[in-house]
Amino acid sequence: MNETTSYFLPGARERLLADERKIVHIVTIATKPDIIKQAPIYQELVRRGELVILCHTGQHHDFRYSGGMEEEFGLTVSVMLAINGSLHQKIAQMIERFGQVLEELKTAGKVAIPYIHGDTSTAMAIGLSSYMHQVACVHVEAGIRTLTLKADVYKRHYADFLAGRFDFASYYADSQIDTNYERGSMEPFPEQFNTRVAEPATGVYAAPVEIDAEFLRQEGFSADRIVVTGNSVADATALAIADSEQSTILEKYPQLANGKFIRFCIHRRENTGNRRRFMIIFEAMAKLIESGHSVLLISLFGTEQAIDNYGLRPRLEQLVKDYPESFIYSDVWPYYRDVIAAMRLAALVATDSGSMQEEMNILGIPCVTLRFGSDRGETFIAGCNVAAPPVDTDWIVAIIEGALATPALAKRPNLYGENVSAKIVDLVLSKLTPGSTAGLFQTEEDRLDWPQPTTAQ
């Protein structure tokens, strides 16, 4: 392949090819959450002395979303795909450019083991690119599927709310009954598509919790390749807690030190791209501020676009002016240690993020999910999280205030384990056959453990 078309950064390709080992672990990163969750796995592979490279697709490239955490976790990127453009253009570029990387490795006699994470567009595109080259991936955070309260459950509690008799305790109790949920949602978009497309390209499924493993088994994937490992966010959170003494975030925002604040985050496409939903959530936040609650709003790219698209900039600026001591409006913080240092003090997190639901369970902070359902449905059933569907501003406020008054949400056990990265690496290494050039890709002879002929037939 022509050197000018290589996506290896200067010197990285030469160092890799000079190494005599055949198996190359390729940890792929792209978005802020998967940098957080892939970093401990990359570090574990390095600690084991494995031949490992880090591939950044460029999906999130801003310092606040990527560079700060690369610095914080000590990550060295070897491959940069440098994608750009609209969503479909970025996906096409990832498929094509990662394919070129795989071809370079194959030509050099290397066996690639890509690690993809969760439900990002990167996980889907890298999985597809890998599969087209008969390369199977390690899917970290495999099997996450959206669970949504059934319509009759939602409508019953909403009717009670409209009639002035909403009982949060009853709603909370119903939220913990697994038979009250159903699958089939297309939200979050496009994440539910991404994770499903990634699964057939996977050779090892690292499921965070048992419910995810069960989803995978029900969908027909090989049971012997599905293992409940926990979620590597537990390792990242532990590292950030240990490192939190270096955080300066409370010096910048001393209002957070008393811990009586609600952290808001609204960034999902289905919320930011839907005027009605976004306005309902925004006004719920405003009502909480105006009624005396302290609020920290972390604004992402999508949040900012929605604020401007829906004419909310003057309203937001007025809230900042009127409530300087109780309303903090901030863009994304680049260092994970700052996020965890502040979130450990929060009274509650109201979010449409998936990863935040996991982190709040680990930290013991009540969570309210600003969506109809969640692909972390285990947090609903465990009782550390409740949904506040974006259908009515006052109902969202009632659910958040009910959650604030319910100590049980903060007293649920950690669902996501510890030392997860070591378990994932152990799992991967146990599935690799010494001397094989197939990596994790299984032929039917391999899958069925078919006896190998002693002579050519």
N, C-alpha and C positions, 0 to 999 in steps of 0.2 A: 504494500500500500504506500502511496506517496506520502512522505513525511509531513508535507504541508497540510494534509487533511486529518492529521492525528489530533485527538482532543486531550491527549496527555499534556500536562504542563511541563515546561522545560526540565529536562533531566529525569523526570519520573519514569518515562518509558525505558530509558537506558538502564536505570537502576533495577527495574522490574525484570527486564530481559537478561540481565547479568546474573540474576538469582537462579540457581539450578533447580529449585523446587518447582513442581508442576502446578500444584493447586494454588489458585489465587482467590482469596476472599475479597469480594468487591462490595463494600458497604456503601449504599447509595443514600444520599441526603438531598433535600430539596426545600422543604418548608420548615418553619420554626419548630413545630411539634416533632417532626421526625428527626431533626437534628438533635433535639433533646433526647429522644428515645433511642436513636442509633449510636450516639456518642459512647454510651457505656459498653455497647457490644463491640464497637471498634476498639475501644481501650482494652477490653478483655482479650480480643484476638491478638493485639499487640503484646499484651502481657504474657500470652501463651507462646509467643515466638512464631506465630503463624505468618505466612506471607499475605499481607492485607493492604489494600489500597482503598482510598476514599474517593468516591465519584460524586461530584456535586452537579446536579442538572442545571442549576441557576434559576429554578422556579422562584425561590425567594433569595434575592441577592443583596438587598439593602443591609447595611451594618446592623440596624436594629433587629432585623429578622434572621440574620445569618452570621455576619462577620463577628459580632460581639460574642456569640456562643462558640464559634470556631476558636476564638482566642481564649475564652473561658475554659473550654474543655480540652484545649491543647490539640486541636485537630489539624492535620496536614492534608490538604486536598491534592490528589495526584491527577485526577481527571476532571475537567470542567467542560460540560456540554454547552454552556452559554446559550441556553434557549431564550427566545424572545418572541413577541407578537401576541396575537390573541390565543385563547385557550386551545383551539383546535390546531393552530400553527405550532404551539409549544409541544403538544402531544406528538404531532408528526415529527418534529425535530428530535424529540427524545428517542422515539422508535428508531429513526434512521441513524442518529449519531451514536447511540449506545450500541447499535448493531455494528457500526464500524469499530468500536472498541473491542467488541467480542471477536470480530474477524481478525484484528491485530493479534489478540491473545492466542487464538486458535492457530494462526500461522506460525506463531512462536512456540507452539507446542504446550501452551498453558491450558489448564482446566479451570474454567471460571465458575465461581460460586457467588452469584449476586444475592445481596440481602436487601429486600424491599420492605417498606414499613407501611402498615395500616391501610388507609383508604385514600391516599393522595393520588393525584393524576400521575405523579412520578411512579408510584407503585404499579399502577395499571400499565403505563407505557413501557416501563423497564421490564415488567413481566411479559408483555406481548413481544417486545423485541427479543428477549431471552428465549422465549418459546419458539420463535421463528428460527432460532439457531440451535434448536434441540438442547437448550440449557435450561435447567430448572432452578428456581429461586428458593431462598429461605424467606418465608413470609412471616415477618415479625408483626405481632398483633393481628393474627389471622382470624377470620371468622366473625368479625363484628357485623352484626345485623340489627337494623332498627326494630325496636319494640315500641308499639304505640298503644296507649289505653284504648280499649274498644269504645266505639261511638256511644253505646248506651251508658257506659260508665261516665264518660265525659259529660254527656248531655244531662244526666241525672244530677251531677254535682253543679253544673252550670245553671240548671233550672233552679236549684236550691239557692244559688247565689243571687239570681235575678229576683227571687222571692224574698230575699233578705234573711235566709236561714242557712247560709253556707257554713258548714262545720269542717274546719281544716283537719281536725283529728280523724273524722270519717274519711275524708279525701286521702289523707296520708295513709290510713289503714288499707284502703282499697288499692293504693299505689304499690303496696307490698305483696299483693296476691298475683302470682305469676299467671294464673288462668284469666286474669282481667286484660291481658295483653294479646296483641296480634302482630303478625309480620306482614310484609307486603308493601311497605312504604317506599317511595322513590326518593325520599329525603333522608339524610342531607344529600343535596345535589352539588356536584356529581359523585360525591363520595361513595354512595351506596352502589353505584355502577362500578366505580373503580375497584372496590374491594372484591366484588364478585368476579370481575374479569381477571384479577390477579390470581385467584385461587387455582384455576386449571394450569397455570404456569409454575406452580409451586411444587417443590420436592420435599420440603419440610415445613409443617404448619406449627408455628409457635403461638398457641392460643392463650390469651391472657387469663381466661377463666373457663370453668367447665361449660357454661352455657354456650360459649363460642365454639368450643370443641364439639358440642352436641349439634350445633347448626351445621358444622362441616360434615359430620358423619351423616346427618340426615340428607345432605346434598350429594352424598355418594363418594366423597373423597376417601382415600385409603386410610383406614383407621390406624394402621401401624405407623403412619407418617404424621399423625396428629397428636400433639402432646401439650398438656396444660403446663405452661412454664411460668405463668405470672406475666406481668407487664414491665418492660424495662424502664418505664417512667419511675418505678419504685426506686431503681438504682440511681437515676438522675436526680430524683428528689432528695435521696439520702446524701448524695454528693453536695447538692446545693445547701442543704441544712448544715452540713459540716463546714461549708465555705461561707456561710451567711455572716460570719463575723467581719468579713471583708466588705459587706454591703454598705453602701452609703445612702441608700434610698430613704431612710428615715431622717437623715440630715436634710435631704432635699424636700421631703414632705413630712415635716414633724407632726402634722395633723393626724397622720396614720398611727402614731405611736400608742394612742389609747385603745386601739383595736375595735372601736365601735362603728366600723364603716362597712358598707355594702360595695362590693366590687362588681361593676357592670362591664360586660363585654358583648357587643353585637356585631358579628362579622359574617355569618353564614349567608351565602348567596340567596337562599330562599327567604331570609329576613331583610337583607339590605336591598335586594332587587324587587321587593314587594312593598309598595308605598304604604298600604294599609297596615301590614304587619309592623313595619319599621316605626310608623307613627304611633301605633298602640304601645310598643315597647318603650319608645322614647318618652312618651307622655307618662307612662308608669314610673320611669326613672325620675322625671321632673316632679311628679306628685310626691314621691318619697322624699326628695330633697326639700320640697316646700313644706312638708309636714314635720320636718325636723331631723330626718335621717342624714347621716354623713354618707357620701357616695364618692367612689373613685371610678371614673369612666376611663377605660383604656380604649383608645380609638385606633383601629386598624385602617388599612387602605380602603376596604369596602365600607367601613363606618363613615369615613370622611366623604366618600363619594355620595353615600346616601344622605348625609346631612346637607350637602350642597344641592343634590338633585331634588330634595323635597322641601327646600327653602327653610331649613331649620337652623341655619347659622346664626341669625339674629337672636333666636330663642335661646340657643346654647350660650352665646356670649352674654346674654342677660343673666342667665343662671350663674355663670362664673362671677359676674359683677355683684350680684345680689347675695351670693352665699360663699364668700371667699374662704371661710374657715371650715365649711362643711361639704364643699363640692370641689373635687380635684378633677380636672380634665387634662389627660395626658396622652401623648402618643405612646407607641410600644416601647418598652424598656429593653435594651439590648442584652442585658445580663440576666441569666436565669437565677442566679443567687439573689438578685434584687426582687424578682417576682416571688420567690419562695419566702424570703425574709418578710415581705409585706403580707403575703397571703396567710402566713401563720398567725397573724394578728387579726385577720378579718372576722367580722361577725357573721358574714354570709357572702356567698358569691352567686350572682345572677348572670348566667352566661348561656350562649348558644354553642360554645366550644365543646368538643368531645373530650379532649385531653384534660381540660380544667375539671371535668366531672371526676376523672380518675385522681387527679392531684388533690382535690378537696377531700376525697375519701381517705387518702393516705395521711393528709394533714389533720383530719378530724374537724373539718370546717363544713357547716351546712351548705348545700348546693341547691339552687333552683335553676332548672334548665328551661330556657326561653324558646321552647320548641314543642311540637305536638308529641314527639317521641324522642327516643335516644338510641344510638347504637352502642351505648353503655347501659343497656337495660338492667344489667345486674345491680347497678347503683340504685335504681328505683326499687327493685325487689328487696334489696338489703336495707332500705330505709334511710340512706344517707343523701338522697336526692329526690326531688319531686319535679314534675313538669308543670310549667305555667304556659299553656298554649297562647299564642299571640292573637287572641280573638276579642279581648276586652281589657282595656287599661285598668279598670278598677278590680277586675278579677285577678290580674297579675299582682297588683298591690296587695290584695287580700291574701294570696298564696304566699307572697314573700313575708308579709307580717306574721302569718301563721307559722311559717318555717322559723322565723326569728324567735318565736315564742315556744318552740318545741325543741328542748335540749336533746331529745333522742336522736335527732339527725346528726349530731356531732359525736355520738357515742357508738358508732358502728365499727366493727373490726376492719382492718386493712384487707381489701379484696385482692390485692395485686402482688403480694409476696415480697421477697427480698432475695438479693443475690441472683436476680433473674438472668442477667447477661451470661453469667457462668453456666446456668442451666441451658440456655439457648446454644451456647458454643459446645457444650458437652453433647447436646442432642445432634447438632450438625456433624460433629466429628464422628459420632457413633454411626452415622448413616453413610459415611464415605468409605468406599472400598479401596484399599491400597493398590496402586498401580492402574486403577481404572481411569479411562479417559472420559467416562460418561458423567462424572460429577454426581449430581443428585437426580439426573434425568433417568427415569425408569422405562426400559422396554417391557413388553409384556412378559418376556422370559424372566426378567428380574422380578417383576411384580408378583408373578405366579410361582417364583422359585423353581423354575423348570430345569430339570437336569440337563447339564451341558453334554452334548455328544462327545464321545472320545475320539471319533474320527469324522472327517468331513462327510456330509451326507448330501 
